[in-house]
Amino acid sequence: MVGLERTVLPLVAQADFGLASQSVVLSVLVGFGIVKALANVLAGGLADRVGRKRILVAGWLAGVPVPLLLIWAPSWAWVVCANVLLGINQGLCWSTTVIMKIDLVGPEQRGLAMGLNEFAGYVAVALTALGTGYLAAAHGLRPAPFYPGIVLAPLGLGLSLFAVRDTRGHVEVEAERHGAPARESLGQVLLLTSWRDRSLFAASQAGLVNNLNDGVVWGLLPVLLAARGLPLQQIGLVAATYPGVWGVMQLATGALSDRWGRKWMIVGGMWMQAVALVLFVIGADLATSLGAAVLLGLGTALVYPTLLAAVSDVAHPTWRASAVGVYRLWRDGGYAIGALVAGVLADTLDVPAAIAVVGGLTLVSGAIVARVMRETLPYPGAQRTAARAP
């Protein structure tokens, strides 16, 4: 569903609606990011209280109208409205799938589970971004690139209704093994995850900056490449390469974080993203842009599943879903903050300067993780040894 917009929407803003201001173009990401961030918190809190499956189904119901609104939109306000619904869809559905996979695998394979989840999501983003680029080149910017969404949203709803079972029973079993403390309120979890626990704080700010730079790439990269004269097919290729590498490599990076630990994979990934953003600024040809996209995808793959696994390491099973929701509040709030920062910088300076500033912020975020976060994964053999002990 997100991949429907990745290549085409910034170009639709200019071609169909005549929007020259990058701040106005990126307003669609502000709405998406704010709504998705709030939906994450709602999903996490409700998942701990009413179960996972109901939240998943509700999220898909919100997603069904999105492609139709994008196809029929007579004004940019319709596109903003579609992205509000998309934010609800993503916040409820993706948070729930993350939480359910953590429920299912237990403490020893959280990184693997998050790698599988993010692999599925971002390979789909990449394939859809590539496909919409070719559809736009062959049939125009609207409506053809958004037709796949008419199939995808009902398919997600049907699978959620008929193929998914709730996983709250797994949480109850795990909580018994840990010993169940008094359940934390959502307000207490918000404070713990945002500030009081330094490792959760480090993860939250890194997630925010990660999605801040992802939002900038989403909103400004097609504009930058188009200004450099790349045709739509090549813009689609670059836009698809980044989430494609990100998605595929998470199969490895998530599992490796279960063996190597979380902290330094996160630090290295953030710094790798910073280098990639600088390459986008200084590169003027397709080869350099593709190289930057590969590097950015690899850096994000090191960070994305590992941050989720780190939050799950720290949180107790009885309030883990709420903690994941709060972390994702900050992480996906990065879309809104990134869109605002990038829009203002792009309008006052230019697009390359906006991308360069965000690269600097990404470098600083990695340094904060290096300084503040403790290693959240126990010694790689500790859990297995404990499990075998009589």
N, C-alpha and C positions, 0 to 999 in steps of 0.2 A: 504493500500500500504506500509506503514512503517512497519506494523506488519510482512510482508513477511520476513524482514531481522532481526527482533529483536532477535530471538533465534539462527538462523542458520549461519548468515553471518560471525561472528568472527571465527566460527569453520570451515567454508568453506575456509577461508583464510589460516588456518594452514593445513587442510587435502588436499585440491585440489591444492593449489598454493605454499605450503611449506614456508609460511611466518612466521618466528620466531620472528621478531621485532614487538613489539606492536605499535611502531610509524608508521610503514608501514601499519599494519592492520588498525589502526585508521585513516589513510590518507583518507579513504573513507568517514569518518564522517567530516573531515575537508572540503572536497569538498562539501558535502551535506550542511553543516552548512553555509558556505560562500555564496553559491548560493541561498539557501533558505532565508537567511537574506536579501540579495540584492533584491530578488524577492518580499519580503514583502514590501519593500519601493516602488518598482515599482508598485505593486498592489494597495497600499494605494493612491499613487499620481494619478494614472490613474483612479481609482475608483471615485475619486472626480471630474474627468474631462470627462470621456467617459462612465461612468456607470459601474455597478458591473458585470452584466451577461457576457459581452464580456471577461472580465478578467478570470472569472470562466471557460469558455469554453476553452480559450487558455491554462490554466493550465492543463486541462485534456488531451488536445492534446499532451502536453509534456510528460504526464505520460504513454501513451499507449505503447511506446517501452520498458519501464523499465523491466518488467518481462522477455521479450524475450532476452534482453541483459544479464540478470543474468543467464538465462538458458544456453545460448550459449557461454558465456564468455570463450575464450581460455587463457586469461591472466588477471591479476589483474587490468590492465588499463581499460579493458572493464567494470569491476565492478565499478571503480571510475567514468567512463563515465555514467553508469546507475544511479549512485547516484547524479550526477550533474543534470540529467533530473528529478530525483525524487525531488531534491531540488527546481527546477522550479515549478514542479507540486504542491508540498506542499505549497510553498510560495504564489503562485497565488491563488490556490483553497482555502486553509484554511484561508488565510487573508480575502478573499472575503466572505466566509461563516460567519466569525466573524462579518465583517462590516455589512452584510445584516441583520443578526439577531439583531444587535444593532439598525439598522434603523427601524426594524419592531416593537420592543417592547416599545420604548419610555423610558424616564428617570427613571421610577419607578421600572422597572424589568430587568435592565441590568445584574445584577448578575444571575438571573434566566436564562436569554437567554444564557449567557456565560456558565453556568453550563450545559444546554441542549446541546450546541454545543460541548463542550469538552467531555461530557458524550458519545455522539455518536461516536466521534473520537477515544477516548481511550479505550472504551469497544471493539470497532472493532480491535484496536491494540492488545488488550489482547487476544481476541478470535483467531486472526490470528497467534499470537506468539505461543499460545498453539497448534493450529492445525499444524503449520509448524514443531513444535517439534516432534509431533507424526508421521507426514509424513516422517521426516528425520529418525526417529528411525525405521520405517517400510520399507522405500524405499531408504534410503541413503540421503546424504546432497544435491545432485543435481540429476535430475532437479525437482523431485516431489514437494518439498516445495514451489516452485515458480509458479506452475501451477495455483493456485487460482488467481494470478494477471492477467492472460490472460482474465479472466472474469471480474474482478473488474474494470480495467481501462476503457474498453468500456462501462461498466454499468454507471460509473461516468460521462463519456462524454455524454451518451444518456440522463441521467436525467438532466444534465445541459442544454442541448439543448432544451429539450421538456417539462420539468416539472417546470423550474425555471423562475420566472419573475423578472425583475429589480426592485430595491427598491429606486431609486433616488428620486422618487416623495415623499416618506415619509420624506426624508431629507429636501426637500424644505419646506414642511409644518412645520417641527420642527424648521427650521431656522427662519421662519416668526414669530413664537411664541417667540423665543429668541431675535429677532432683529438681523439683519445680519450685522456684522462688515465687514471691508475690508477683503477680502479673504487673508489668510496668504500664502506666497509662500512655496514651499516644503523646501527650505533652512531655512526659518524662523521657520517652524515647527520642522525641524531637531534640531535646536539649543534649542528651547523651551523644546522639549521632552527629549533631551539628557542631558541638564544642567540647563538652565535658570529657569525653573519651578522646584522647589525642590521636589515636590511630583511626578512629571513625571520623574525626575532623579532617585528618590528612586525606583520607579516602574521599570524603565529600567534596573538598575543594579541588582535588585532582579530577574527580568526575565532572565537576562544573566546568573546569578549564578545558577538559577533553571535548565536551560537547560544545563549548564556546567555539573552539577552533573548527569542529565539525560543521557547526552552523554557518561559520564564515565561508568554509569551502563550499557548502551547499548553495549559499546565496550569491557568492561573488566569483567563484571559480569559472562557471560558464560565461559570465560577463567578461572576465579577464581574457579567457581563451578566445572568445568571439572577437574582442578588440584586437587581438594579435593575428586575426585572419584565419583561424582554424575553422574548417567546415563542421557542420552539425555532427556528421558521423565521427569525426575525430574528437570533438567535445564529448560526445556520448561515450567514446572509448576511454578517455581519461576519467570521466565521471564514474564509469563503471569499474575501472581498474582499482581505484582506492577502496571502495567497499568490498570488491571481490577478493583482493589480497587480505584485507581485514577479516572477512568472513572465513576464508579457507584456513588461514594460519591459526585461527583460534582453536581449531581442532588440536593443534600441537601446543600452543601456548597455555591454554587452560589446563591441560593435563600436566605440562611441565611445572606449572606453579604448585601442583600437589607434591612435587618432588623437590624442587629447588627453593620454594618459598615465594612469598608474594612481594615483599618490599622492593627489592632491587629490580625485579621485572617491571614494576610500575615506574620506578625512577628512569630506567633505561628507555622505556617506551615513551614517556613524556619528552625526554630529550631528543629522541629520534623524530618525534612529530615536529618539534621546533626546527630541526634541520630541514625537514621536508618542506615546511612552509616557506623557509628562506629560498629553497630551490625553486618553488613556484614563482617567487618574485623575480629572481635573476634569470630564469630560463625563458627563452623566447621561442623555442621550437617544440615540436611534438615529442621528440625523444626525451628532452629534459623534463617536460611535464609528466610523461609516463613514468620516468624514474622517480620523480617526486611523489607521484601517486602511489607507487609501490612502497616507497619508504614510509609514507604517511600511513598506509594500510598496515604495514608491519608494526610500526610503533603503536598504533591503536590496538592491534591484536594483542600486543604484550600487556596493554593496560586494561582493556575493557572487561574480559572475564575475570581477570585477577583482582580487580577492585571489588567486584561482586562477591567473589570468594572470600576476600579479606573481611568484608562486612559480615558475612555469614560466620566466619571463624569467631568473631568477637561477640556477636549477639547470641543471647540464650534462645533456645527453640520457642519458648512461650511468647517472645516479642520479636522474633527474627523477621517475620513478614513486615511488621511495622518499621523495623530498622531499615530493611531493604527499600521500603516505600519512601522513607525520609532521605536515604542516600540518593535515590532516584529523583526525589524532589530537587535536590541541589544539582545533581548531574544534568537533568533535563532543563532546569532553569538556565543552564549554560546556553541553550539555544536562544532564549529570549535576550539574555545579556549580550551574547555574541552578535545577534542581529542588530541590537541597538548600537553597540560599540562600532561594529563594522560599517553600519549605515552612516553614522555621523562622520567617521574617519574617511570613508570613501567619498562622501560629499564635500568635506572640508579640505581633504588632501587629494588622495586618489585611491583606486582599488589596490595597487601593489603596496602602498603604505599601510593600508588597513590590515592586509594579510601579514605584513612584516611585524606590526605591533603585536598582533595576536601570537605570532611565533615567539616573541620575547616573553609574553605572559605564560606561555606553555613551558618555556625554559625555567622560569621562576617557580612555577607550580611543582615541577619535578624536584627542584631544590628543597621545597617545603616538605615533600614526602621524605626525602633523604634525611632531613634534619629531625622531623617530628615523629614519623611513624615507627612503631616497633614491628618486628617480624611477627605476624599473627599466626603463621603456621608453625605448629610444634616441630621439633626435630623430625625429619621425614620418616624415620622408622618408629617413632614413639607410639603413634596410635596403633600401628600393627602389632607392636610388642605388647601393648596393654591389652589389645583384643585377644591375644593368645594366652595371656596370663590366667591361671586358675582363679 
